[in-house]
Amino acid sequence: MAYNIRYDLLNNKDWLYNEYIVKKLSMVEIAKRCNCANVTVGDRLKSFGIKIRSNNEVGNPNANWNLLNDKEWLYKKYVEEKLNTYQIAEFCNCHNSTVGEQLKKFSIKTRSSNETQNPKIKRELLNNKDWLYQKYIEEKFNTVQIAELCNCSYPTIKKQLQKFNIEIRPINEAFSPNVRWDLLNNKGWLYKKYWEEYLNTVQLAKICNCTDVTIGNKLKEFNIKIRETPIGKSGKDSPNWHGGISFEPYCYKFNEDLKENIRKKFNRKCFICGKSEEDNLVRLSVHHVDYNKGQGCGYSWSLIPLCSSCHSKTNYNRYYWFNLLNNYWLYKYFTNSNLF
C-alpha cells in the first residue's frame, strides 16, 4: 500500500544511483524495494538528474543485460557465428527488437531483414494464397487463429492477406467469430430493431452476441441516428444507462485543468470509497455523474473523482450508479456551494 512507501530510500540520491546505475537494477525492481509504483522511481531519478536507461531496458528487468551490454559478445554471436536477433534474444531472455537496438547502439552493422527473420515462422503457409484464402474466407478462421498455425503474429497474417488482395473482415469480426455478423451487417434489420421496436444497444448486443460498443459502431457506420436518453429515464430504453451516450464526444471544456480542479476540490480522494490518490497509485479519474459527456457545453458540471476500482464499476448498471451518486451528491453537497 502507498502508506508504506520507503521515502527514506526514494529520497536518497546516493542509494538510488547505486541501485540503478552501479547494480543496474530496473525501475520495477527498485519500486518493489520501495513499495511504490515504478513511475514514482522514474520521477525520483529525473529529479536527481540520474540518466534513465532506454525503455527496452526499463521494460525488461529479467533480460540478461550483462550480455546485451557486451559489445564483443554481441559481435561474436551476430557477425562471426551468424546467429540472428531471435536466436540471440533467446540467450538474453528478451525481445529480438531489444537485440536490434543494442546492435545499433554498438554500431554493429545489421543484416538484411530476410536474413534475420524468425526461423520458426511457417513461410510455406504464409506465402500460399490458396491456403490463406481457404482458412480465412471459407473456414472463417480469424487472423489470431491463422497466426497460431503459422507461428507468427496476427499483424503478419493481415499483411499477407493484403498482399494477396484477400478482403479483410472488420477487426471486431476477426476476433469474435461467434458474433452474428449476418444481423450486424443488415442495415434494415438494425434500423427496425433500434427505431421501430425500440430495442437499446445492450439488448441488441445480446441478440448479436457482441458488445454494445459494437452495436453503436454499426449504427454509426449505417448513419442510423442514435437516440438520446433523458436523465432519470428508466425502462426498456436504458436498463444500463447506455442508449448511445457512450458514442458522443466530450465537451471541449472537459480538459486536464478542469479534471485537476475536481481532484483538488475533493481533497484528492475517491468520492465513493474515500481511497486517496496516493493509495490509488495513479491520478484519480474524473467521472460524469449523469454520463452526459456534453457537460459544460450548455450544461452545468456534475463531476466527481473516482479511484480505478470504483470508476470501472460505474461503467456497468449505469442507471443504478446515476441514482445512487445523484442522491448522495444532493444529500452531502447541496449546501456546499464552493465545490462548483
MOTAQUI-V595265 format. One record per helix or strand of 2 or more residues. SS is the DSSP state (@ for helix, = for strand). FROM is the first residue (numbers start at 1). TO is the last residue. If there is no record, write none. Layout:
BEGIN
ss = <SS:SS>
from = <FROM:FROM>
to = <TO:TO>
END
This chain:
BEGIN
ss = <@:@:@:@:@:@:@:@:@:@:@:@:@:@:@:@:@:@:@:@:@:@:@:@:=:=:@:@:@>
from = <2:7:13:27:38:55:65:71:85:96:113:123:129:143:154:171:181:187:201:212:235:245:256:277:285:303:308:318:337>
to = <4:10:22:34:47:59:68:80:92:105:116:126:138:150:163:175:184:196:208:221:237:247:265:280:288:306:313:333:339>
END
